[in-house]
Amino acid sequence: MSAEDKFDAKADEIKGRTKETVGRLTDDEDLEAEGRGERAKGAVKQAVEKVKDAFKK
């Protein structure tokens, strides 16, 4: 997993977690759902990169 890809995936997770928390605190269900989606996107990116790394070895 390249450092840039790893950073992007982690950034998506952090951004999603932040949006999810803000949405929960402000009772904004749309923002909370958007945050969950971004967090999941980051997790999927990390999983894909780990699979790529496994096949490189």
N, CA, C and O atoms as a DFTB+ gen file, in Angstrom:
228 C
 N C O
     1  1       0.857      -1.161       0.000
     2  2       0.000       0.000       0.000
     3  2       0.907       1.229       0.000
     4  3       1.725       1.411       0.902
     5  1       0.752       2.051      -1.004
     6  2       1.589       3.243      -1.063
     7  2       1.182       4.211       0.044
     8  3       0.051       4.190       0.530
     9  1       2.110       5.038       0.418
    10  2       1.848       5.987       1.501
    11  2       0.711       6.943       1.131
    12  3      -0.112       7.297       1.974
    13  1       0.676       7.353      -0.128
    14  2      -0.370       8.283      -0.569
    15  2      -1.753       7.626      -0.496
    16  3      -2.710       8.247      -0.035
    17  1      -1.856       6.378      -0.948
    18  2      -3.134       5.667      -0.892
    19  2      -3.572       5.447       0.553
    20  3      -4.748       5.578       0.892
    21  1      -2.603       5.112       1.389
    22  2      -2.893       4.886       2.802
    23  2      -3.409       6.180       3.442
    24  3      -4.367       6.160       4.214
    25  1      -2.765       7.297       3.114
    26  2      -3.185       8.593       3.638
    27  2      -4.589       8.947       3.171
    28  3      -5.411       9.407       3.964
    29  1      -4.869       8.735       1.883
    30  2      -6.196       9.046       1.336
    31  2      -7.290       8.226       2.018
    32  3      -8.355       8.747       2.347
    33  1      -7.018       6.949       2.226
    34  2      -8.006       6.079       2.860
    35  2      -8.264       6.517       4.297
    36  3      -9.411       6.572       4.741
    37  1      -7.198       6.824       5.012
    38  2      -7.347       7.247       6.403
    39  2      -8.049       8.603       6.479
    40  3      -8.860       8.837       7.375
    41  1      -7.733       9.499       5.529
    42  2      -8.382      10.819       5.498
    43  2      -9.883      10.669       5.284
    44  3     -10.674      11.374       5.912
    45  1     -10.280       9.754       4.400
    46  2     -11.711       9.512       4.179
    47  2     -12.375       9.019       5.465
    48  3     -13.480       9.441       5.804
    49  1     -11.694       8.128       6.168
    50  2     -12.262       7.620       7.415
    51  2     -12.419       8.724       8.450
    52  3     -13.455       8.815       9.108
    53  1     -11.406       9.555       8.598
    54  2     -11.453      10.626       9.591
    55  2     -12.519      11.655       9.225
    56  3     -13.281      12.109      10.079
    57  1     -12.563      12.016       7.945
    58  2     -13.566      12.978       7.488
    59  2     -14.974      12.417       7.711
    60  3     -15.876      13.133       8.149
    61  1     -15.146      11.150       7.409
    62  2     -16.451      10.519       7.605
    63  2     -16.848      10.454       9.061
    64  3     -17.997      10.719       9.414
    65  1     -15.896      10.101       9.909
    66  2     -16.184      10.019      11.344
    67  2     -16.569      11.400      11.885
    68  3     -17.468      11.517      12.718
    69  1     -15.882      12.443      11.405
    70  2     -16.185      13.803      11.839
    71  2     -17.587      14.212      11.408
    72  3     -18.355      14.748      12.207
    73  1     -17.919      13.960      10.149
    74  2     -19.256      14.307       9.656
    75  2     -20.329      13.530      10.413
    76  3     -21.381      14.073      10.750
    77  1     -20.056      12.274      10.671
    78  2     -21.020      11.441      11.384
    79  2     -21.264      12.000      12.792
    80  3     -22.406      12.076      13.245
    81  1     -20.199      12.382      13.469
    82  2     -20.324      12.928      14.817
    83  2     -21.058      14.264      14.814
    84  3     -21.945      14.488      15.637
    85  1     -20.693      15.144      13.900
    86  2     -21.365      16.448      13.808
    87  2     -22.846      16.246      13.481
    88  3     -23.707      16.920      14.047
    89  1     -23.135      15.330      12.578
    90  2     -24.528      15.047      12.238
    91  2     -25.311      14.537      13.425
    92  3     -26.469      14.906      13.622
    93  1     -24.677      13.683      14.220
    94  2     -25.337      13.148      15.400
    95  2     -25.588      14.258      16.430
    96  3     -26.656      14.319      17.039
    97  1     -24.593      15.133      16.617
    98  2     -24.728      16.210      17.602
    99  2     -25.752      17.257      17.196
   100  3     -26.390      17.868      18.054
   101  1     -25.917      17.471      15.889
   102  2     -26.854      18.489      15.404
   103  2     -28.177      17.895      14.935
   104  3     -29.020      18.605      14.385
   105  1     -28.357      16.611      15.148
   106  2     -29.567      15.903      14.704
   107  2     -29.791      16.022      13.202
   108  3     -30.929      16.094      12.739
   109  1     -28.706      16.042      12.452
   110  2     -28.766      16.105      10.984
   111  2     -28.523      14.689      10.448
   112  3     -27.380      14.264      10.279
   113  1     -29.608      13.978      10.186
   114  2     -29.508      12.587       9.761
   115  2     -28.795      12.440       8.421
   116  3     -28.085      11.460       8.199
   117  1     -28.983      13.412       7.526
   118  2     -28.325      13.351       6.216
   119  2     -26.810      13.445       6.361
   120  3     -26.079      12.692       5.718
   121  1     -26.340      14.354       7.191
   122  2     -24.906      14.510       7.409
   123  2     -24.327      13.280       8.097
   124  3     -23.224      12.839       7.774
   125  1     -25.063      12.741       9.026
   126  2     -24.623      11.540       9.724
   127  2     -24.494      10.367       8.744
   128  3     -23.525       9.610       8.804
   129  1     -25.460      10.220       7.855
   130  2     -25.422       9.149       6.861
   131  2     -24.277       9.365       5.878
   132  3     -23.603       8.411       5.486
   133  1     -24.057      10.608       5.482
   134  2     -22.949      10.923       4.577
   135  2     -21.618      10.552       5.240
   136  3     -20.718      10.024       4.587
   137  1     -21.507      10.828       6.513
   138  2     -20.298      10.482       7.261
   139  2     -20.070       8.986       7.323
   140  3     -18.944       8.514       7.163
   141  1     -21.138       8.240       7.556
   142  2     -21.013       6.771       7.581
   143  2     -20.542       6.261       6.233
   144  3     -19.727       5.342       6.158
   145  1     -21.061       6.862       5.161
   146  2     -20.670       6.457       3.814
   147  2     -19.201       6.730       3.539
   148  3     -18.506       5.886       2.974
   149  1     -18.727       7.902       3.935
   150  2     -17.321       8.239       3.714
   151  2     -16.403       7.351       4.543
   152  3     -15.335       6.948       4.084
   153  1     -16.828       7.051       5.765
   154  2     -16.029       6.173       6.616
   155  2     -15.926       4.779       5.997
   156  3     -14.862       4.160       6.006
   157  1     -17.026       4.306       5.471
   158  2     -17.030       2.994       4.821
   159  2     -16.170       3.016       3.561
   160  3     -15.463       2.050       3.274
   161  1     -16.227       4.103       2.819
   162  2     -15.407       4.253       1.613
   163  2     -13.921       4.144       1.961
   164  3     -13.160       3.488       1.249
   165  1     -13.517       4.781       3.046
   166  2     -12.127       4.706       3.485
   167  2     -11.733       3.291       3.867
   168  3     -10.630       2.845       3.554
   169  1     -12.618       2.593       4.533
   170  2     -12.335       1.218       4.941
   171  2     -12.211       0.304       3.723
   172  3     -11.358      -0.584       3.698
   173  1     -13.042       0.513       2.730
   174  2     -12.977      -0.293       1.507
   175  2     -11.675      -0.016       0.766
   176  3     -11.034      -0.941       0.267
   177  1     -11.285       1.246       0.694
   178  2     -10.023       1.595       0.028
   179  2      -8.854       0.892       0.695
   180  3      -7.969       0.371       0.016
   181  1      -8.847       0.875       2.024
   182  2      -7.769       0.208       2.740
   183  2      -7.764      -1.287       2.444
   184  3      -6.704      -1.879       2.240
   185  1      -8.929      -1.889       2.421
   186  2      -9.016      -3.322       2.148
   187  2      -8.518      -3.644       0.743
   188  3      -7.813      -4.635       0.553
   189  1      -8.873      -2.830      -0.234
   190  2      -8.434      -3.045      -1.613
   191  2      -6.917      -2.949      -1.706
   192  3      -6.277      -3.772      -2.359
   193  1      -6.355      -1.960      -1.061
   194  2      -4.905      -1.786      -1.104
   195  2      -4.188      -2.938      -0.418
   196  3      -3.119      -3.351      -0.867
   197  1      -4.752      -3.461       0.656
   198  2      -4.146      -4.614       1.332
   199  2      -4.161      -5.841       0.434
   200  3      -3.205      -6.616       0.426
   201  1      -5.237      -6.023      -0.322
   202  2      -5.317      -7.150      -1.257
   203  2      -4.262      -6.985      -2.362
   204  3      -3.590      -7.944      -2.742
   205  1      -4.132      -5.763      -2.862
   206  2      -3.113      -5.496      -3.885
   207  2      -1.729      -5.820      -3.360
   208  3      -0.923      -6.436      -4.056
   209  1      -1.449      -5.400      -2.118
   210  2      -0.146      -5.683      -1.518
   211  2       0.090      -7.182      -1.367
   212  3       1.206      -7.664      -1.560
   213  1      -0.957      -7.911      -1.023
   214  2      -0.812      -9.358      -0.845
   215  2      -0.451     -10.033      -2.159
   216  3       0.322     -10.991      -2.168
   217  1      -0.995      -9.551      -3.266
   218  2      -0.699     -10.157      -4.559
   219  2       0.652      -9.724      -5.112
   220  3       1.206     -10.400      -5.979
   221  1       1.182      -8.626      -4.633
   222  2       2.502      -8.173      -5.079
   223  2       3.604      -9.056      -4.529
   224  3       4.664      -9.188      -5.140
   225  1       3.357      -9.663      -3.367
   226  2       4.384     -10.482      -2.705
   227  2       4.428     -11.874      -3.206
   228  3       5.241     -12.672      -2.741
